Amino acid sequence: MKKIAYTLLIICFGTLFFYQCKHKPEDEKIEVQTFNKDSILANDPVLKKADSVAKVFGEEDKEAAKNATSIKFDKEVYDFGTCTEGDKVKKVIEFTNTGKLPLTIKQAYGSCGCTIPTYDKEPVAPGKKGKIEVNFDSTHKPGANTKQVMIEANTIPTITSVTFSIKVNTTAKKKGFLDRFMN
């Protein structure tokens, strides 16, 4: 009985499949219409307003680009070496203002709470070097660590990141709760 039911089911699906393949619609001619932006904007006040707003933002972007400079770091990834868990490591990362305008850092922040960057508030003249001091707290950070410092400045793009890596060696083995009673 099951064989008959499966055979009928296969015949039904096969018939549907072949029936669909035989009845293809005839090739339709596709008509390409030209797009006239001005005629659409003239007839639709919402689109006209949106287009004028887009033009204003485009002008603001051009104006921002005139007041922007660029920042360049010596390396993509800085190696801070090794330290022992619990150490507080301070390193200085230098950068160069490669633009034609003074570079002003608005803010700098680390990728986590263990990384705290500090920087000079004074603008860096074109072609001159600036410094960012990175403070890394290795407490509870054993093993290989890779962290980032993000710098927001009058550059394009506005946020530039620099990466550093450091290996944190663990301190002497800490005793667990039961180890205190076993010795």
C-alpha positions as CSV (number, residue, x, y, z in Angstrom):
1,M,0.0,0.0,0.0
2,K,2.8,2.4,0.8
3,K,4.5,1.7,-2.5
4,I,1.4,2.6,-4.4
5,A,1.0,5.9,-2.4
6,Y,4.6,6.9,-3.0
7,T,4.3,6.0,-6.7
8,L,1.2,8.1,-7.1
9,L,2.8,11.0,-5.2
10,I,5.9,10.9,-7.5
11,I,3.6,10.8,-10.5
12,C,1.7,13.8,-9.3
13,F,4.9,15.9,-8.6
14,G,6.3,14.8,-11.9
15,T,3.2,15.8,-13.8
16,L,3.2,19.2,-12.1
17,F,6.9,19.7,-12.9
18,F,6.5,18.9,-16.6
19,Y,3.3,20.9,-16.8
20,Q,5.0,24.0,-15.4
21,C,7.9,23.6,-17.8
22,K,5.7,23.4,-20.9
23,H,3.8,26.6,-20.1
24,K,6.5,29.2,-20.1
25,P,5.4,32.8,-20.8
26,E,6.4,34.1,-24.1
27,D,9.4,36.5,-24.2
28,E,8.2,39.9,-23.3
29,K,9.8,43.0,-24.7
30,I,11.4,45.1,-22.1
31,E,11.1,48.8,-22.6
32,V,13.8,51.0,-21.1
33,Q,12.7,54.4,-20.0
34,T,15.1,57.2,-19.4
35,F,15.3,58.8,-16.0
36,N,14.8,62.5,-15.8
37,K,15.7,63.7,-12.3
38,D,14.6,67.3,-12.8
39,S,11.1,66.4,-14.0
40,I,10.6,64.1,-11.0
41,L,11.9,66.7,-8.5
42,A,9.7,69.4,-10.1
43,N,6.6,67.3,-9.4
44,D,7.3,65.9,-6.0
45,P,7.9,68.5,-3.2
46,V,9.1,65.9,-0.7
47,L,11.9,64.6,-3.0
48,K,12.7,68.2,-3.9
49,K,13.3,69.1,-0.3
50,A,15.3,65.9,0.3
51,D,17.5,66.7,-2.7
52,S,18.2,70.2,-1.4
53,V,19.1,68.9,2.1
54,A,21.5,66.4,0.5
55,K,23.2,69.3,-1.4
56,V,23.6,71.2,1.9
57,F,25.2,68.2,3.6
58,G,27.5,67.7,0.6
59,E,28.7,71.3,0.9
60,E,29.3,70.8,4.6
61,D,31.4,67.7,3.8
62,K,33.5,69.7,1.4
63,E,33.9,72.5,4.0
64,A,35.0,69.9,6.6
65,A,37.5,68.5,4.2
66,K,39.1,71.9,3.8
67,N,39.6,72.1,7.6
68,A,41.0,68.5,8.0
69,T,44.5,67.2,8.1
70,S,46.0,63.8,8.4
71,I,47.9,61.7,11.0
72,K,50.5,59.0,10.4
73,F,52.1,56.6,12.9
74,D,55.5,55.0,12.4
75,K,54.0,51.5,12.8
76,E,50.7,49.8,12.5
77,V,51.2,47.6,15.5
78,Y,53.6,48.6,18.4
79,D,55.2,45.8,20.5
80,F,55.3,46.8,24.1
81,G,57.3,43.7,25.1
82,T,56.6,41.7,28.2
83,C,55.7,42.5,31.8
84,T,54.5,40.8,34.9
85,E,50.9,40.6,35.8
86,G,50.0,43.6,38.0
87,D,52.6,46.0,36.4
88,K,51.6,49.3,35.1
89,V,53.3,49.9,31.7
90,K,53.8,53.4,30.2
91,K,54.9,53.8,26.6
92,V,55.0,56.8,24.3
93,I,53.7,56.5,20.7
94,E,54.8,59.2,18.3
95,F,52.8,60.4,15.3
96,T,53.4,62.9,12.5
97,N,51.0,65.5,11.2
98,T,51.2,64.8,7.5
99,G,48.6,67.4,6.5
100,K,48.8,71.1,5.7
101,L,46.9,72.3,8.8
102,P,47.5,72.1,12.5
103,L,46.3,68.7,14.0
104,T,44.1,69.0,17.1
105,I,43.3,65.9,19.0
106,K,39.7,66.1,20.4
107,Q,39.9,63.0,22.5
108,A,41.7,59.6,22.8
109,Y,40.4,56.5,24.4
110,G,41.5,52.9,24.8
111,S,39.7,49.7,23.7
112,C,39.1,48.7,27.3
113,G,39.5,50.1,30.8
114,C,43.0,48.8,31.2
115,T,44.3,51.1,28.5
116,I,44.4,54.9,29.2
117,P,45.9,57.3,26.7
118,T,47.0,60.8,27.5
119,Y,47.9,63.5,24.9
120,D,49.0,67.1,24.5
121,K,46.1,69.5,24.2
122,E,48.2,71.8,22.0
123,P,47.8,71.5,18.2
124,V,50.6,69.8,16.3
125,A,52.0,71.9,13.4
126,P,52.1,70.4,9.9
127,G,55.2,68.2,9.4
128,K,55.9,68.0,13.2
129,K,55.7,65.1,15.6
130,G,53.3,64.7,18.5
131,K,53.1,62.1,21.3
132,I,50.5,60.0,22.9
133,E,51.4,58.3,26.2
134,V,49.7,55.0,26.7
135,N,49.2,53.6,30.2
136,F,48.4,49.9,30.4
137,D,47.4,48.2,33.6
138,S,48.2,44.4,33.4
139,T,46.2,43.4,36.4
140,H,44.1,40.3,35.6
141,K,45.4,40.3,32.0
142,P,47.8,37.3,31.8
143,G,49.0,36.0,28.4
144,A,49.2,37.8,25.1
145,N,47.2,41.1,24.9
146,T,46.4,43.2,21.8
147,K,44.7,46.6,22.5
148,Q,43.8,49.6,20.6
149,V,43.9,53.4,21.2
150,M,41.4,55.4,19.2
151,I,42.3,59.1,18.4
152,E,39.6,61.5,17.4
153,A,41.0,64.6,15.7
154,N,40.4,67.0,12.8
155,T,41.6,64.4,10.3
156,I,40.0,62.4,7.6
157,P,38.8,59.9,8.8
158,T,38.0,61.6,12.1
159,I,38.9,58.5,14.2
160,T,42.3,56.8,13.7
161,S,43.3,53.8,15.7
162,V,46.7,52.5,16.6
163,T,47.3,49.0,18.0
164,F,49.8,47.7,20.5
165,S,50.6,44.2,21.8
166,I,52.1,43.1,25.1
167,K,52.7,39.8,26.7
168,V,51.8,39.6,30.4
169,N,53.6,36.9,32.4
170,T,51.7,35.5,35.3
171,T,52.8,36.0,38.9
172,A,53.6,33.1,41.3
173,K,50.8,30.5,41.4
174,K,48.0,31.7,43.6
175,K,46.7,29.4,46.2
176,G,43.2,28.2,46.0
177,F,40.8,27.9,48.9
178,L,41.5,24.3,49.6
179,D,45.3,24.7,49.2
180,R,45.4,26.7,52.3
181,F,44.2,23.8,54.4
182,M,46.2,21.1,52.6
183,N,49.7,22.4,53.5
